[in-house]
Amino acid sequence: MIIVYHANFKKSYKKLLPQVKEKLEDRLRLFSKDEFHPILNNHALKGKYSGYRSINVTGDIRAIFKREAGEAIFVVIDSHSNLYG
């Protein structure tokens, strides 16, 4: 599977703490091997993110992506409260 990063995701990524960036890299490696690994809690979203999916990066940080033509396009990463609040 090909992982693509939207410009918004790249912008949000730059603001993350180093330990969160490291955790994200670990989660994306796992995602590329098994996108439905239980640790990721990959699930479909509703509401304004209908059609998108989310994975857990840390206890509070989520990465939102959309599947299109064999690609996983990561569009945003932020805290749960900032994304859904």
Summary of the structure (lengths in Angstrom):
residues: 85
radius of gyration: 11.8
end to end distance: 30.8
largest distance: 31.6
contacts: 222
relative contact order: 0.23
helix: 41%
strand: 32%
